[in-house]
Amino acid sequence: KNSSDIRIVACGTAMHAGLFGKYITEKLARRPCECELATEFRYKNPIVGKDDAVIVISQAGETADSLAALRLAKEKGAFTLGIVNVAASSIAREADNVIYTRAGPEIAVASTKAFTVQATVMTLLSVAIALESGKIDAETAKRITSELTYELPEAIKIISGDDGHIKKIAAAIAKSENAFFIGRGIDRYAAEEGSLKLKEISYIHSEAYAAGELKHGTLSLIGDGVPVIASACDRALYEKTKAGLSEAKARGAMTVFVSPADICTEKDGDFVIALPCISEYIAAISAVTAYQLLAYHTAVMRKTDVDMPKNLAKSVTVE
């Protein structure tokens, strides 16, 4: 509440959860909030001091660059908060305060449930900052926390129950060597995590872009059958995202549209994943569950090792 600047620092999947936090903090609390890679933060002599707060997100709490960023922030006098899953980990011990995500142990290298809980915790933290700062009232805070408590688990259950449909989409994607994820606003960050999951375990080259940037270069990469997956959980940006996907379709792309069921139609893409009708924050988190399933089935069809993808480790403890 009292910090001059809020910085969120993380790597990989945790970085995408941090971007959720940045977006929601700025939207609800109207506070400037930066989110950056720990690998960049620690080497650029960051402008951070005793009046600032630095939030470090890490599943294992041992990520080398994130831990180094935490130590650098402490040296400069900033208040540090660790958001970690593993109790008594290095980041949990060294941060000024800690929030445990309590997702339970993850076995696979590619993070799944840890992301869901990290994004949820960042949403809660953003709501708390907004409430303490007087930018939202108690009723709004109660509504969002209720959605996280009851509607998000139900949404994940419904999406998981749509596994057969997602498997059909995976079959169409599995033949490809390139894929693109697009979105606007908070949907862009869901797209980032969806793209990461697909490339991590299926070895398909995948990139995520802000949907409005398609005409600024990316469309040159779109050709016949190239999968383009669009997130449109933010109702205010639905039409713009749909228009971007149509641009890709006109150039031969195989399109997938992911959006709440009450606004999307079967004509929005070659395939449509209809999400439960919930607010943009909750829908965007639940969309990532659909992307995790999509990546899983695609990887299985390509006969890659879903749990232990090549060249990767669960916790990156060295540079």
C-alpha positions in Angstrom: 0.0 0.0 0.0 2.7 2.5 1.0 5.4 1.5 -1.6 6.4 4.1 -4.3 6.9 1.4 -6.9 5.9 -2.3 -7.1 8.2 -4.7 -9.0 7.4 -8.3 -9.7 10.3 -10.4 -10.7 10.2 -14.1 -11.9 11.3 -16.5 -14.6 9.4 -18.7 -17.0 5.9 -19.7 -16.0 6.1 -17.7 -12.8 6.8 -14.6 -14.9 3.5 -15.1 -16.7 1.7 -15.3 -13.3 3.5 -12.1 -12.4 2.1 -10.5 -15.6 -1.4 -11.4 -14.4 -0.6 -9.6 -11.1 0.8 -6.5 -12.9 -2.3 -6.3 -15.1 -4.8 -6.6 -12.3 -2.9 -4.4 -9.9 -2.8 -1.6 -12.4 -6.5 -2.1 -13.4 -8.0 -2.5 -10.0 -5.6 -0.6 -7.7 -4.5 2.0 -10.3 -0.9 1.6 -9.1 2.0 1.5 -11.5 3.5 -2.0 -11.4 6.4 -3.5 -13.3 7.0 -7.1 -14.1 10.3 -8.3 -15.4 12.5 -11.3 -15.9 14.8 -12.0 -13.0 17.5 -12.8 -15.6 17.3 -9.1 -16.8 16.5 -7.4 -13.5 19.7 -8.5 -11.7 22.0 -7.3 -14.5 20.7 -3.8 -15.3 21.4 -2.0 -12.0 17.6 -1.6 -11.4 16.2 1.6 -10.0 14.8 0.3 -6.7 15.2 1.5 -3.2 13.9 1.6 0.4 10.5 3.0 -0.6 9.8 0.2 -3.1 8.4 -3.4 -2.9 9.8 -6.3 -4.9 7.7 -9.4 -5.3 9.6 -12.6 -6.3 7.6 -15.5 -7.6 9.0 -19.0 -7.8 7.5 -22.5 -7.5 10.5 -24.2 -5.9 11.8 -21.1 -4.3 15.4 -22.0 -5.5 15.5 -20.4 -9.0 19.0 -19.0 -9.2 18.2 -15.8 -11.0 15.1 -15.1 -8.9 17.1 -15.6 -5.7 19.8 -13.3 -6.9 17.2 -10.7 -7.8 15.7 -11.0 -4.3 19.1 -10.5 -2.7 19.9 -7.5 -4.9 16.5 -5.9 -4.0 17.3 -6.4 -0.3 20.7 -4.8 -0.7 19.1 -1.8 -2.1 16.7 -1.6 0.9 13.4 -2.6 -0.8 10.7 -4.6 1.0 10.7 -8.1 -0.5 7.9 -10.6 -0.7 8.4 -14.2 -1.8 5.5 -16.1 -3.4 6.6 -19.7 -3.4 5.3 -23.2 -3.2 8.0 -25.0 -1.3 8.2 -24.3 2.4 11.5 -23.3 3.9 13.0 -22.7 0.4 15.8 -20.2 0.0 13.5 -17.4 -1.3 11.0 -18.1 1.5 13.7 -17.9 4.1 15.4 -14.8 2.8 12.4 -12.6 1.8 11.0 -10.1 4.3 7.7 -11.9 4.0 6.3 -14.9 2.2 3.0 -16.2 0.8 2.9 -19.9 0.3 0.9 -21.0 -2.7 0.3 -24.5 -1.2 -0.3 -26.1 -4.6 1.3 -29.4 -3.4 4.2 -31.1 -5.1 4.4 -31.0 -8.9 6.0 -34.0 -10.5 6.2 -33.0 -14.2 8.9 -30.5 -15.2 6.4 -28.2 -17.0 4.5 -26.2 -14.3 0.7 -26.6 -14.3 -1.2 -26.3 -11.0 1.6 -24.1 -9.6 0.8 -21.5 -12.3 -2.9 -21.7 -11.5 -2.3 -21.0 -7.9 0.4 -18.3 -8.5 -2.0 -16.4 -10.8 -4.8 -16.8 -8.2 -2.5 -15.5 -5.4 -1.5 -12.5 -7.5 -5.1 -11.8 -8.1 -5.8 -11.9 -4.4 -2.8 -9.6 -3.7 -4.0 -7.1 -6.3 -7.4 -7.1 -4.8 -6.0 -6.5 -1.3 -3.8 -3.6 -2.6 -6.8 -2.1 -4.3 -9.0 -2.4 -1.2 -6.4 -1.0 1.1 -5.8 1.9 -1.3 -9.5 2.7 -1.4 -9.8 2.0 -5.2 -12.4 -0.7 -4.8 -15.0 -1.3 -2.1 -15.4 -4.3 0.1 -18.3 -5.7 -2.0 -16.1 -5.8 -5.1 -13.3 -7.5 -3.2 -15.8 -10.0 -1.8 -17.1 -10.8 -5.3 -13.7 -11.4 -6.8 -12.5 -13.5 -3.9 -15.7 -15.5 -4.1 -15.1 -16.1 -7.8 -11.6 -17.4 -7.0 -12.9 -19.6 -4.3 -16.0 -21.2 -5.9 -16.2 -20.3 -9.6 -12.6 -20.9 -10.7 -12.4 -24.5 -9.4 -15.8 -25.2 -11.0 -14.6 -23.7 -14.3 -11.4 -25.9 -14.2 -13.6 -28.9 -13.6 -15.8 -28.1 -16.6 -12.8 -27.5 -18.9 -11.2 -30.7 -17.8 -14.5 -32.4 -18.7 -14.2 -31.1 -22.2 -11.1 -33.2 -22.7 -12.4 -35.1 -25.7 -13.0 -31.8 -27.6 -9.6 -30.5 -26.7 -8.0 -33.8 -27.8 -9.6 -33.3 -31.3 -8.0 -29.8 -31.5 -4.6 -31.3 -30.4 -4.9 -33.9 -33.3 -5.1 -31.0 -35.7 -2.1 -29.1 -34.1 0.1 -32.2 -33.7 1.0 -32.3 -37.4 2.4 -28.7 -37.3 5.9 -27.5 -36.5 4.9 -23.9 -35.8 2.0 -22.4 -33.8 1.0 -18.9 -32.6 -1.0 -17.8 -29.6 -2.6 -14.3 -29.5 -4.6 -12.2 -27.1 -5.1 -8.6 -25.8 -5.0 -7.3 -22.3 -4.9 -10.1 -19.7 -5.5 -12.6 -22.6 -2.1 -11.8 -23.9 -0.5 -13.3 -20.7 -2.7 -16.4 -21.0 -1.5 -16.7 -24.5 2.1 -16.4 -23.3 1.7 -19.3 -20.9 -0.2 -21.4 -23.4 2.6 -21.0 -26.0 5.2 -21.9 -23.4 3.4 -25.1 -22.4 3.1 -26.2 -26.0 6.7 -25.7 -26.9 8.0 -27.1 -23.6 6.4 -30.6 -24.0 5.5 -31.1 -27.7 8.6 -29.4 -29.2 6.4 -27.4 -31.6 7.9 -24.0 -32.2 5.4 -21.7 -30.7 5.2 -17.9 -30.1 2.7 -15.6 -28.4 1.9 -12.1 -29.6 -0.4 -9.3 -28.6 -3.2 -9.7 -31.1 -3.0 -6.1 -32.3 0.6 -6.7 -33.4 -0.2 -9.3 -36.1 -0.1 -6.7 -38.9 3.3 -5.4 -37.6 5.2 -8.4 -39.0 3.8 -11.6 -37.7 1.3 -12.1 -40.5 4.1 -12.9 -42.8 4.6 -16.1 -40.9 1.0 -17.3 -41.3 0.4 -19.8 -44.1 -1.9 -22.7 -44.9 -2.7 -24.8 -41.9 -0.6 -22.9 -39.3 -2.4 -23.1 -36.0 -3.3 -19.7 -34.5 -4.9 -19.9 -31.0 -6.7 -16.8 -29.7 -7.8 -15.9 -26.2 -10.7 -13.5 -25.7 -11.7 -13.6 -22.1 -11.9 -9.8 -21.8 -15.4 -9.0 -23.2 -14.5 -5.4 -24.0 -11.7 -6.7 -26.4 -13.6 -9.7 -27.8 -14.4 -8.2 -31.2 -10.9 -6.9 -31.8 -9.4 -10.2 -31.0 -11.9 -12.0 -33.2 -10.9 -9.6 -36.0 -7.3 -10.4 -35.6 -8.0 -14.1 -35.8 -10.0 -13.5 -39.0 -6.9 -11.9 -40.5 -5.0 -15.0 -39.8 -7.8 -17.2 -41.2 -7.8 -15.2 -44.4 -4.2 -16.2 -44.9 -4.9 -19.9 -44.4 -4.4 -20.4 -40.7 -6.1 -23.2 -38.8 -7.8 -21.1 -36.0 -8.8 -21.9 -32.4 -10.9 -19.4 -30.5 -11.0 -19.5 -26.7 -13.7 -17.4 -25.0 -16.6 -17.5 -22.5 -19.6 -19.4 -23.8 -22.0 -16.5 -23.6 -20.1 -14.4 -26.1 -18.4 -16.8 -28.5 -20.1 -18.7 -31.4 -19.1 -21.8 -33.4 -18.2 -19.5 -36.3 -15.5 -17.7 -34.4 -12.8 -20.2 -35.4 -12.2 -23.6 -37.0 -12.4 -24.8 -33.4 -13.9 -23.1 -30.4 -13.2 -23.8 -26.7 -16.1 -22.3 -24.8 -15.2 -21.3 -21.3 -17.7 -21.0 -18.4 -19.2 -17.5 -18.2 -17.1 -15.8 -15.5 -15.2 -12.5 -15.1 -12.2 -11.8 -17.3 -9.6 -12.5 -14.5 -11.0 -15.9 -13.6 -11.7 -16.8 -17.3 -8.1 -16.0 -18.3 -6.7 -18.3 -15.5 -9.1 -21.1 -16.5 -8.1 -20.6 -20.2 -4.6 -21.7 -19.3 -6.0 -25.0 -18.0 -7.4 -25.6 -21.5 -4.0 -24.7 -23.0 -2.3 -27.2 -20.6 -4.6 -30.0 -21.7 -4.0 -28.9 -25.4 -0.3 -29.1 -24.9 -0.5 -32.5 -23.1 -2.6 -34.2 -25.8 -0.4 -32.7 -28.6 2.7 -34.0 -26.9 1.2 -37.5 -26.4 0.3 -37.6 -30.0 3.8 -36.6 -31.0 5.2 -39.2 -28.7 7.3 -36.9 -26.6 8.0 -37.2 -22.9 5.3 -35.1 -21.3 6.7 -35.3 -17.7 10.4 -34.9 -18.5 10.9 -32.8 -21.7 14.4 -32.9 -23.1 17.0 -30.3 -21.9 14.8 -29.0 -19.1 14.9 -29.2 -15.3 12.1 -28.7 -12.7 14.1 -26.1 -10.9 16.7 -23.9 -12.5 19.3 -23.6 -9.7 22.2 -22.5 -11.9 22.5 -19.7 -14.5 
